[in-house]
Amino acid sequence: MTQRPIQFWHRGRIVQASGLSPQRTVLQWLREDEHCVGTKEGCGEGDCGACTVVIGTRDDAAPGGVRLEAVNSCIQFLPTLDGKALFAIEDLATAEALHPVQQAMVEHHGSQCGFCTPGIVMSLWADYEKREAAPTRDEVNQCLSGNLCRCTGYRPIVDAARAAWDKPVVKIDRSPLRAALDELAALSSLEYEFAGQHFYAPRSLAELAQRCEALPGARILAGSTDVGLWVTKQLRELGNIIYLGAVAELKSIQREADALVIGAGVSLSDAFAALVTDEPAWTELAQRFASTPIRNAGTLGGNVANGSPIGDSMPGLIAVGTRIILQKGERVREMPLEDFYLAYQKTAREPGEFVRALRIPLRREGTHFRTWKVSKRMDQDISAVCAAIALSIDTAGVVTEARIAYGGMAATPKRAAQAEAALQGKLLDAATVRAAMQALAQDYQPLDDMRATAAYRMQVAQNLLWRWWLDHSGAGVLRAQEVTA
């Protein structure tokens, strides 16, 4: 690996960037260095969507061999663009006409103050490029889950997104873009240095393992959806950075006889798509996990490795029996995911070790799985409680295996051992479920904080177990009044 500039495609050409901090964001580069000021800075933490841009990457399965995805530029570090393509709002219109998405926004009065509009248009454009027909209203709402508008209101924006398809379809020519990305792919792995800080982007698993073992104190970076905030909000210096996003082996999803093996570099969007295909009960969490731009950038492996007690993927992964695969040098080991979490923000990952993949059991006949997220708002919010329940039931109605996990209830994502014991080997009926609900009080002592009180969290955790029973028994919402706290 030899030092070279950061190189990526922007505005019709391959550009080089050097002499800049590895912690400089894509948004800062666009506005301050390139003077492309259409992209706006709002929250600086990936919530508001004013900074949304579109990233292009090589993907043989995508139209024209190029995948286009909306991401938040305010929390993406510039070196992560190496080998990719960057599109901002200035790239859509021509000298002769606005893009159909932009024109529809004008005609349907989709913008008032206009601050959020560039980010909204970029999200809609990425969606426009990937589909062949007008989206449904629900699909537009999903697309815009990471874009806030405080003055226009969403009805005219959604109308504009659908009306754009009433005009002649205008899509980019991906052939020259793919040729440029192929040219970038032929470059050596990125080693970038500024003021003594190094940014490494290995392109193979072997190279990554060697680099992590040689620099055990380096910061491992995946999607930057959490680490980016350490810089923009906490003003932290990260030291040397090892980036996982260029390692092809970590972006694979393999289907084994009884499991999905999802690489640590697989985006949340792709990981949830694979999970939902196998088990539709993942759908609610897949739609409510952060937002579309965050899911496009963040990785399932990163969410797991972060170790947050409110990481939304972990309860579900633990409930279905996921095992985490770790690598240090040439040594590979795996363990049950619940054993990976030792204490608050402390995991079993050793210095120089990295998360390689997750082995997630496929759906089994007789196992009934559900997961729910409870938060103050529908989209883009941190959970007060995230619950996941997987019970295996035999033909006689007896629980043969119980796996229940919660986030937001303890210092780590944690199984409910006492509630599981109250169900294990018992005939599954309302009385058994109520006993398990009461046992949850022995499993968790949740905290009060600004998101929820301890009493609220416990009641929600118990009620979600009852909700599982209502769904499973077919009793429906008419029996919700029977919930006991």
Secondary structure by P-SEA (a helix, b strand, c coil): cccccbbbbcccbbbbbccccccccaaaaaccccccccccccccccccccbbbbbbbbbccccccbbbbbbbcccccccccccccccccccccccccccaaaaaaaaacccccccaaaaaaaaaaaaaaaccccccaaaaaaaaccccccccccaaaaaaaaaccccccccccaaaaaaaaaaaaacccbbbbcccbbbbbbccaaaaaaaaaacccbbbbccccccccccccccccccbbbbccccccccbbbbcccbbbbcccccaaaaaaaaaaacccaaaaaaacccccccccccaaaaaacccccccccaaaaaabbbbbbbcccbbbbccccccccccccccccccccccccccccccccbbbbbbbbccccccccccbbbbbbbbbcccccccbbbbbbcccccccccaaaaaaacccccccaaaaaaaaaaccccccccccccccaaaaaaaaaaaaaaaaaaaacccccccccccc
